[in-house]
């Protein structure tokens, strides 16, 4: 019910109102004013936009979080634990930057390659100057050592994918 109210009162599209993370929709404000909800990755065509969640909707969502959601999470615990090898495990929530970090607990080399590639990209986006220094900067002994380690890290994972037949080719080239 709370999700429906959020959709109807905020103008969110189906994909938008069904996907926000818990941290993306604020708790009800003491002054009863609407809360701004930032939509980016889930917004239509990926174009960032803002929408407002009205106070009564925020109260409904808060009640859901404290009652039904807690019960659903508790009931799902055993099933989620059994599927942990295919799930992203969140170990840190940065509400100021609206970012989650975590890991995949997997034995699938292709999933591992995806996770490592995403970490590589995330580092470049989070630390553009450091990334440029290592990737394209002057090749000092220190930066070359870091660049080599990063490359070996990814190459080893690609080799694991080749070893099990997911990818084909010569990794040594």
Long-range contacts (C-beta under 8 A, 24 or more apart in sequence): 1-60, 1-64, 2-57, 2-60, 2-61, 2-63, 2-64, 5-56, 5-57, 5-60, 6-53, 6-57, 6-61, 9-53, 9-54, 9-57, 10-37, 10-51, 10-52, 10-53, 10-54, 10-57, 11-51, 12-37, 12-39, 12-51, 13-44, 15-42, 15-44, 16-42, 16-43, 16-44, 16-51, 21-100, 22-65, 23-93, 23-95, 23-98, 24-98, 25-53, 25-58, 25-61, 26-53, 26-58, 27-58, 27-62, 28-55, 28-58, 28-59, 28-62, 29-55, 29-58, 34-58, 38-98, 86-111, 109-157, 109-160, 109-161, 109-163, 109-164, 109-166, 110-161, 110-166, 110-167, 112-157, 112-160, 113-154, 113-157, 113-158, 113-160, 113-161, 116-153, 116-154, 116-157, 117-154, 120-150, 120-154
